[in-house]
Amino acid sequence: MLAFYEQVHRSAIERDAADDLSPALHWAGNRFFNRFTDYAHRLGMRKALAYLDTEWGSLKGRSVLDVGCGRGRWTREFASRGCRVTGVDISPEAISRLAKEMPQHTFVVRRVTEAGFPPGAFDLVNSATVLQHLPDESQWSALRQIGVSIKDGGYFVALENCSAFANPFVFPHSPEDWVRMIESTGLRLRASWGCNFEILFRAWARLSAGLRRRSAGGTEVAAGRGAPPSFSRSRNLLRSFVYSSLAVASYAPEWCCHQVPLAAPTHVAMVFQKPKA
């Protein structure tokens, strides 16, 4: 799994060095799709950051560990708020680029499970869609490292998947199980929100599944097997157009779901605090 994600970052940089989203989101997704997914994540993270602002008054000057910082979408967010950020990731290419772009901050090539930061080193640790890509035993190891590295009274912000149980590259848990796992390290849940409702994409997935079932008894070409190259190219172009259109149309429904949940969320954003001694 680690080798896979290292290669994802390496390939993304070779393909388009300016594309910071595909390595962190959907490496095979187009830009419209990834921009919408990023927007959906940010709606959940916005609530977490607002909670911290309420508790602390400001994030300025706080020491932050950005776990699995990748190409830096959350590193930049915390830096823009005046934080002193340490980013850790397994991709040497991603870390090298961030170190050159943001020399005033600290970046380390290291596995999350072997971070080894001193006890109480950070006011805040952030993990946005990172733990979900670690197998269960590695999640426990990472959480133990995270719990130790947070100062007494500090916070842990996590945004993780709670629905993709059939995805071989994602290791999700229900919101309740995420809370139980994280609280086992001594942290305590302070607030949580569902995010990434993605209702148009989910409706499209159900429709597509129904169409595939109806055509299951059709010809090999109709099922997409043995199709000539021109057919495959046309199908890929159509899929890209559909996903781009759904992404553009999804912003307003996604925002509305944060006001009145219209579907079960695919992700959960959580804020935990380490009790003061």
TIGU-983838 format. One line per 2 residues: number of its first residue (from 1); their letters; for each residue x, y, z of N, C-alpha, C. Coordinates in steps of 0.02 Angstrom, whole numbers, always signed. Layout:
TIGU-983838
NUM> A> X/Y/Z/X/Y/Z/X/Y/Z; ...
end
This chain:
TIGU-983838
1> ML> +41/-60/+0/+0/+0/+0/+43/+63/+0; +97/+62/+40/+141/+120/+42/+174/+131/-25
3> AF> +197/+77/-56/+229/+83/-121/+179/+109/-173; +117/+88/-167/+65/+111/-214/+57/+187/-210
5> YE> +52/+214/-149/+40/+286/-143/+102/+327/-159; +161/+299/-147/+221/+333/-170/+220/+340/-246
7> QV> +199/+286/-280/+197/+288/-353/+142/+335/-378; +87/+340/-342/+34/+387/-360/+61/+458/-362
9> HR> +97/+478/-310/+126/+546/-308/+177/+555/-364; +220/+506/-374/+272/+511/-425/+241/+518/-494
11> SA> +192/+478/-508/+159/+480/-575/+122/+545/-585; +90/+570/-532/+52/+633/-538/+99/+691/-554
13> IE> +157/+693/-522/+205/+747/-535/+231/+742/-606; +245/+681/-629/+269/+672/-698/+216/+691/-749
15> RD> +153/+677/-732/+98/+691/-779/+82/+765/-782; +76/+797/-723/+58/+868/-720/+81/+894/-652
17> AA> +138/+928/-650/+167/+951/-588/+123/+1002/-553; +79/+1035/-590/+36/+1087/-560/-28/+1058/-529
19> DD> -41/+994/-540/-101/+963/-514/-89/+936/-444; -111/+974/-394/-100/+955/-324/-156/+910/-296
21> LS> -210/+901/-333/-268/+867/-305/-271/+792/-320; -253/+772/-381/-262/+702/-399/-224/+653/-354
23> PA> -162/+669/-330/-129/+621/-286/-166/+611/-220; -200/+664/-196/-233/+661/-131/-305/+638/-136
25> LH> -335/+643/-195/-406/+628/-201/-417/+568/-247; -433/+581/-310/-445/+526/-357/-392/+530/-411
27> WA> -342/+486/-408/-285/+491/-455/-307/+481/-527; -365/+448/-538/-389/+438/-606/-446/+486/-623
29> GN> -465/+529/-575/-521/+575/-586/-499/+637/-625; -547/+667/-661/-529/+729/-696/-531/+788/-648
31> RF> -510/+846/-672/-501/+904/-627/-567/+928/-598; -620/+926/-638/-685/+949/-613/-707/+905/-555
33> FN> -699/+840/-562/-718/+793/-510/-676/+804/-446; -611/+812/-454/-568/+822/-397/-579/+889/-363
35> RF> -593/+940/-401/-607/+1006/-371/-670/+1004/-330; -720/+968/-354/-781/+962/-314/-768/+922/-251
37> TD> -731/+867/-256/-716/+827/-197/-678/+868/-146; -631/+909/-169/-593/+953/-124/-641/+1003/-90
39> YA> -687/+1030/-129/-737/+1077/-101/-778/+1042/-46; -798/+980/-58/-839/+943/-10/-799/+931/+54
41> HR> -735/+913/+47/-692/+904/+106/-687/+969/+145; -678/+1024/+109/-668/+1088/+142/-729/+1112/+180
43> LG> -788/+1093/+157/-848/+1110/+195/-846/+1078/+264; -824/+1015/+267/-818/+982/+332/-762/+1011/+374
45> MR> -704/+1024/+343/-647/+1052/+379/-661/+1123/+402; -701/+1159/+365/-717/+1228/+384/-750/+1230/+453
47> KA> -793/+1182/+466/-826/+1179/+531/-776/+1162/+586; -730/+1117/+571/-679/+1099/+620/-634/+1158/+636
49> LA> -614/+1195/+585/-571/+1253/+596/-608/+1308/+634; -673/+1316/+619/-713/+1366/+655/-718/+1346/+729
51> YL> -724/+1282/+742/-727/+1259/+812/-662/+1277/+848; -605/+1265/+816/-541/+1280/+847/-532/+1355/+857
53> DT> -555/+1395/+809/-552/+1467/+818/-592/+1489/+878; -649/+1457/+888/-691/+1474/+946/-656/+1456/+1011
55> EW> -623/+1398/+1012/-590/+1375/+1073/-527/+1415/+1088; -488/+1430/+1036/-423/+1462/+1046/-424/+1537/+1031
57> GS> -475/+1560/+997/-476/+1630/+977/-441/+1641/+910; -387/+1606/+899/-350/+1610/+837/-302/+1551/+833
59> LK> -286/+1530/+773/-236/+1477/+763/-166/+1505/+755; -160/+1570/+753/-95/+1601/+740/-44/+1580/+793
61> GR> +14/+1559/+769/+68/+1539/+813/+65/+1468/+838; +12/+1432/+823/+5/+1363/+846/+50/+1316/+805
63> SV> +77/+1266/+839/+117/+1215/+805/+71/+1160/+781; +76/+1144/+716/+30/+1096/+684/+70/+1041/+649
65> LD> +50/+980/+659/+76/+923/+621/+23/+903/+570; +41/+908/+506/-4/+888/+452/+16/+818/+430
67> VG> -21/+769/+452/-7/+698/+438/-25/+682/+366; +21/+650/+330/+7/+635/+260/-5/+698/+220
69> CG> +41/+745/+225/+30/+812/+196/+27/+811/+120; +56/+760/+88/+52/+755/+16/+78/+817/-19
71> RG> +38/+845/-64/+58/+904/-101/+40/+969/-65; +14/+964/-3/+9/+1022/+40/-56/+1060/+41
73> RW> -112/+1030/+22/-174/+1070/+22/-194/+1092/+92; -182/+1050/+144/-199/+1071/+212/-140/+1107/+244
75> TR> -80/+1091/+224/-22/+1128/+249/-29/+1202/+233; -49/+1217/+172/-58/+1287/+152/-115/+1319/+191
77> EF> -168/+1281/+204/-225/+1307/+241/-203/+1329/+311; -167/+1287/+346/-145/+1304/+413/-92/+1359/+412
79> AS> -47/+1357/+363/+3/+1410/+358/-29/+1478/+346; -83/+1479/+306/-117/+1543/+292/-149/+1572/+354
81> RG> -159/+1530/+405/-189/+1553/+468/-135/+1569/+520; -73/+1570/+499/-19/+1589/+543/+10/+1534/+585
83> CR> -3/+1471/+568/+24/+1415/+605/+95/+1399/+584; +131/+1366/+629/+197/+1338/+613/+186/+1264/+598
85> VT> +195/+1245/+535/+173/+1179/+512/+232/+1132/+501; +224/+1071/+525/+269/+1016/+508/+229/+967/+466
87> GV> +251/+953/+406/+217/+906/+362/+256/+841/+357; +222/+786/+362/+254/+720/+356/+218/+679/+303
89> DI> +256/+647/+259/+226/+608/+205/+277/+556/+182; +252/+503/+149/+296/+451/+124/+326/+467/+56
91> SP> +302/+520/+23/+325/+536/-45/+383/+585/-44; +444/+563/-62/+500/+610/-64/+488/+667/-113
93> EA> +455/+651/-170/+443/+703/-220/+397/+757/-194; +343/+737/-160/+296/+786/-132/+330/+828/-78
95> IS> +368/+796/-34/+402/+833/+20/+453/+881/-8; +490/+860/-58/+541/+903/-89/+509/+966/-118
97> RL> +453/+958/-152/+419/+1016/-182/+393/+1064/-128; +365/+1037/-75/+339/+1079/-22/+395/+1115/+15
99> AK> +450/+1081/+27/+506/+1112/+62/+533/+1172/+23; +533/+1168/-43/+556/+1224/-84/+504/+1280/-86
101> EM> +441/+1261/-87/+388/+1311/-91/+378/+1347/-25; +386/+1311/+32/+371/+1339/+98/+431/+1327/+145
103> PQ> +487/+1361/+132/+548/+1347/+170/+543/+1367/+244; +495/+1407/+262/+487/+1428/+331/+454/+1375/+374
105> HT> +430/+1321/+343/+399/+1266/+379/+442/+1204/+374; +423/+1151/+409/+465/+1091/+414/+430/+1033/+379
107> FV> +469/+995/+339/+440/+938/+303/+486/+877/+311; +454/+820/+323/+491/+759/+339/+464/+701/+297
109> VR> +508/+663/+266/+488/+601/+231/+489/+545/+283; +429/+521/+300/+425/+470/+353/+355/+438/+350
111> RV> +352/+376/+371/+288/+343/+379/+252/+371/+441; +187/+378/+435/+148/+403/+492/+155/+356/+552
113> TE> +159/+293/+538/+163/+243/+592/+231/+244/+627; +280/+279/+597/+346/+282/+627/+369/+354/+634
115> AG> +321/+399/+647/+336/+471/+648/+387/+487/+702; +379/+460/+762/+428/+468/+814/+439/+539/+838
117> FP> +387/+582/+835/+395/+650/+860/+395/+650/+936; +428/+699/+967/+432/+701/+1041/+362/+708/+1072
119> PG> +353/+682/+1132/+288/+689/+1166/+270/+763/+1174; +208/+778/+1161/+183/+847/+1169/+215/+897/+1123
121> AF> +234/+877/+1063/+269/+922/+1017/+223/+970/+982; +157/+955/+977/+113/+995/+935/+49/+1016/+972
123> DL> +26/+1076/+956/-38/+1099/+981/-95/+1064/+945; -83/+1047/+882/-136/+1019/+840/-107/+969/+791
125> VN> -140/+913/+783/-123/+864/+730/-182/+858/+683; -168/+859/+618/-220/+855/+567/-211/+793/+524
127> SA> -265/+755/+514/-265/+698/+469/-327/+702/+426; -320/+724/+365/-377/+730/+319/-371/+677/+265
129> TV> -413/+627/+267/-415/+571/+219/-347/+537/+214; -316/+524/+271/-251/+490/+273/-257/+423/+309
131> LQ> -284/+423/+369/-291/+360/+407/-331/+309/+368; -379/+332/+329/-423/+286/+292/-384/+244/+241
133> HL> -325/+266/+222/-285/+228/+173/-234/+182/+206; -237/+176/+272/-192/+130/+307/-231/+68/+328
135> PD> -203/+9/+319/-236/-51/+347/-247/-44/+422; -293/-83/+448/-315/-73/+517/-258/-72/+568
137> ES> -211/-120/+562/-157/-123/+611/-113/-61/+608; -105/-32/+547/-66/+29/+540/-104/+90/+566
139> QW> -170/+88/+561/-210/+142/+589/-198/+147/+665; -198/+90/+698/-186/+90/+770/-117/+118/+786
141> SA> -67/+98/+749/+1/+123/+761/+5/+198/+750; -26/+222/+696/-26/+294/+682/-61/+333/+737
143> LR> -118/+307/+760/-156/+343/+812/-117/+347/+877; -80/+294/+893/-39/+297/+954/+14/+351/+948
145> QI> +46/+355/+889/+96/+407/+877/+65/+477/+883; +7/+484/+853/-28/+549/+854/-45/+569/+925
147> GV> -74/+522/+963/-95/+538/+1031/-37/+562/+1074; +21/+531/+1068/+79/+550/+1107/+105/+618/+1087
149> SI> +103/+635/+1023/+133/+697/+998/+93/+760/+1013; +30/+753/+1037/-12/+811/+1051/+0/+836/+1122
151> KD> +5/+902/+1130/+12/+931/+1196/-51/+921/+1237; -44/+921/+1303/-103/+919/+1346/-146/+980/+1330
153> GG> -210/+968/+1319/-255/+1022/+1300/-257/+1036/+1226; -214/+1002/+1187/-212/+1011/+1115/-266/+971/+1080
155> YF> -268/+976/+1013/-323/+947/+975/-298/+903/+918; -342/+857/+898/-332/+815/+840/-393/+822/+795
157> VA> -381/+841/+733/-435/+848/+683/-427/+791/+632; -481/+753/+622/-479/+698/+575/-540/+702/+529
159> LE> -528/+692/+465/-582/+687/+415/-570/+622/+378; -613/+573/+388/-601/+506/+361/-664/+475/+332
161> NC> -652/+426/+289/-707/+392/+254/-745/+345/+301; -811/+345/+294/-852/+300/+335/-901/+260/+292
163> SA> -885/+252/+226/-933/+218/+183/-903/+171/+131; -840/+181/+111/-812/+144/+54/-786/+75/+74
165> FA> -830/+34/+100/-809/-31/+126/-791/-81/+70; -811/-67/+8/-795/-113/-47/-734/-90/-86
167> NP> -704/-34/-67/-646/-7/-103/-582/-39/-75; -542/-73/-117/-482/-107/-91/-427/-60/-69
169> FV> -432/+5/-87/-381/+53/-68/-402/+96/-8; -460/+82/+20/-486/+121/+76/-504/+72/+132
171> FP> -487/+92/+194/-502/+52/+253/-544/+94/+301; -608/+100/+286/-651/+146/+324/-678/+113/+387
173> HS> -711/+154/+428/-748/+131/+487/-811/+173/+493; -859/+148/+529/-917/+189/+543/-895/+247/+586
175> PE> -933/+302/+587/-915/+359/+631/-905/+337/+703; -948/+292/+727/-943/+268/+796/-877/+231/+808
177> DW> -857/+190/+759/-795/+152/+767/-734/+198/+763; -736/+248/+719/-681/+297/+718/-673/+329/+786
179> VR> -729/+349/+816/-726/+381/+881/-697/+334/+933; -720/+271/+934/-694/+223/+983/-619/+212/+975
181> MI> -597/+206/+912/-526/+195/+900/-484/+254/+926; -506/+314/+907/-466/+373/+925/-469/+387/+999
183> ES> -526/+377/+1030/-531/+389/+1102/-491/+337/+1142; -476/+280/+1112/-435/+230/+1147/-365/+255/+1160
185> TG> -343/+308/+1124/-276/+336/+1134/-276/+387/+1190; -333/+400/+1221/-337/+449/+1275/-366/+516/+1254
187> LR> -379/+525/+1188/-411/+586/+1164/-486/+582/+1176; -520/+639/+1177/-591/+641/+1189/-626/+681/+1134
189> LR> -680/+652/+1107/-718/+685/+1054/-750/+749/+1081; -742/+803/+1043/-773/+867/+1061/-827/+887/+1012
191> AS> -820/+868/+949/-870/+886/+899/-860/+842/+837; -914/+831/+799/-908/+793/+736/-964/+813/+689
193> WG> -951/+805/+624/-999/+822/+571/-991/+773/+513; -1046/+758/+481/-1042/+720/+419/-1024/+767/+362
195> CN> -989/+742/+312/-973/+782/+253/-965/+736/+193; -958/+766/+135/-956/+730/+72/-1019/+688/+62
197> FE> -1073/+722/+46/-1137/+688/+34/-1142/+663/-38; -1116/+702/-86/-1107/+680/-155/-1170/+648/-184
199> IL> -1227/+679/-173/-1290/+645/-190/-1299/+634/-265; -1275/+679/-307/-1283/+669/-379/-1240/+611/-404
201> FR> -1179/+605/-378/-1135/+549/-398/-1163/+482/-373; -1192/+483/-314/-1220/+421/-287/-1282/+400/-327
203> AW> -1322/+449/-347/-1380/+433/-389/-1358/+406/-457; -1305/+436/-485/-1279/+412/-548/-1252/+341/-542
205> AR> -1219/+326/-486/-1192/+259/-475/-1247/+207/-473; -1302/+224/-439/-1359/+177/-437/-1390/+167/-505
207> LS> -1396/+221/-543/-1424/+216/-610/-1379/+174/-655; -1313/+185/-651/-1266/+148/-692/-1267/+74/-675
209> AG> -1272/+59/-609/-1274/-11/-589/-1336/-46/-615; -1392/-10/-615/-1454/-38/-642/-1449/-52/-717
211> LR> -1417/-5/-753/-1409/-14/-825/-1363/-73/-840; -1310/-81/-800/-1265/-137/-811/-1300/-203/-799
213> RR> -1342/-206/-748/-1378/-268/-734/-1425/-285/-791; -1458/-234/-819/-1505/-246/-874/-1469/-270/-936
215> SA> -1407/-246/-946/-1371/-265/-1007/-1324/-325/-997; -1327/-355/-938/-1281/-410/-922/-1288/-468/-971
217> GG> -1347/-477/-998/-1357/-533/-1045/-1345/-513/-1117; -1320/-451/-1127/-1309/-427/-1195/-1244/-452/-1224
219> TE> -1222/-419/-1277/-1161/-441/-1312/-1100/-420/-1274; -1043/-448/-1293/-980/-431/-1261/-965/-357/-1269
221> VA> -977/-329/-1327/-962/-258/-1338/-1007/-215/-1295; -1070/-234/-1289/-1116/-194/-1248/-1095/-193/-1176
223> AG> -1064/-247/-1153/-1041/-249/-1084/-972/-217/-1076; -942/-195/-1131/-878/-161/-1127/-819/-208/-1134
225> RG> -830/-272/-1152/-776/-320/-1160/-764/-332/-1234; -702/-329/-1253/-685/-340/-1322/-706/-283/-1368
227> AP> -717/-224/-1339/-738/-167/-1379/-680/-142/-1422; -693/-119/-1483/-640/-90/-1524/-614/-26/-1493
229> PS> -552/-5/-1509/-523/+55/-1479/-566/+117/-1485; -597/+127/-1543/-639/+187/-1553/-698/+187/-1504
231> FS> -727/+128/-1492/-782/+123/-1444/-758/+139/-1374; -700/+112/-1355/-673/+125/-1288/-658/+198/-1278
233> RS> -628/+231/-1329/-613/+302/-1323/-677/+342/-1315; -727/+325/-1354/-791/+361/-1350/-823/+352/-1281
235> RN> -818/+290/-1255/-847/+277/-1189/-811/+316/-1135; -744/+321/-1140/-705/+358/-1090/-720/+433/-1094
237> LL> -728/+459/-1154/-745/+529/-1162/-814/+544/-1133; -861/+498/-1145/-928/+506/-1117/-927/+505/-1041
239> RS> -889/+458/-1013/-884/+453/-940/-854/+517/-911; -802/+543/-944/-771/+605/-920/-820/+664/-923
241> FV> -858/+666/-977/-908/+720/-984/-961/+715/-930; -985/+655/-916/-1036/+645/-865/-1011/+665/-797
243> YS> -950/+643/-780/-922/+659/-714/-909/+734/-707; -885/+765/-760/-874/+837/-758/-939/+874/-748
245> SL> -991/+853/-783/-1056/+886/-777/-1086/+876/-707; -1080/+815/-681/-1105/+802/-614/-1068/+843/-562
247> AV> -1002/+850/-571/-961/+889/-524/-983/+962/-523; -992/+991/-581/-1013/+1062/-586/-1081/+1072/-553
249> AS> -1125/+1023/-563/-1193/+1029/-536/-1198/+1012/-462; -1144/+987/-432/-1148/+960/-364/-1133/+1010/-309
251> YA> -1106/+1068/-326/-1086/+1116/-274/-1145/+1138/-231; -1198/+1159/-263/-1256/+1184/-224/-1288/+1129/-182
253> PE> -1302/+1069/-210/-1329/+1016/-167/-1284/+997/-108; -1218/+998/-120/-1171/+981/-66/-1177/+1032/-9
255> WC> -1179/+1096/-27/-1186/+1148/+24/-1252/+1140/+61; -1305/+1126/+24/-1371/+1117/+56/-1371/+1059/+105
257> CH> -1335/+1006/+89/-1333/+948/+134/-1300/+964/+201; -1258/+1014/+202/-1228/+1034/+265/-1277/+1075/+307
259> QV> -1328/+1101/+276/-1380/+1137/+313/-1435/+1089/+335; -1458/+1048/+288/-1509/+997/+301/-1487/+932/+268
261> PL> -1460/+884/+306/-1435/+822/+276/-1489/+786/+236; -1475/+778/+171/-1523/+745/+126/-1503/+672/+113
263> AA> -1445/+653/+137/-1420/+584/+127/-1369/+570/+181; -1351/+506/+188/-1299/+488/+235/-1232/+512/+207
265> PT> -1188/+540/+249/-1123/+563/+225/-1077/+505/+209; -1029/+517/+165/-978/+467/+151/-916/+476/+194
267> HV> -909/+535/+226/-852/+550/+269/-877/+582/+334; -834/+580/+384/-849/+612/+447/-789/+655/+468
269> AM> -803/+717/+488/-751/+762/+515/-759/+763/+590; -703/+756/+626/-705/+749/+699/-651/+793/+731
271> VF> -667/+821/+788/-619/+859/+828/-613/+826/+896; -552/+806/+914/-538/+775/+978/-491/+820/+1018
273> QK> -494/+815/+1083/-448/+853/+1126/-412/+805/+1173; -348/+820/+1186/-310/+783/+1236/-321/+817/+1304
275> PK> -348/+781/+1352/-362/+812/+1417/-300/+843/+1448; -310/+898/+1483/-254/+929/+1518/-237/+887/+1579
277> A> -172/+884/+1593/-148/+844/+1650/-173/+873/+1716
end
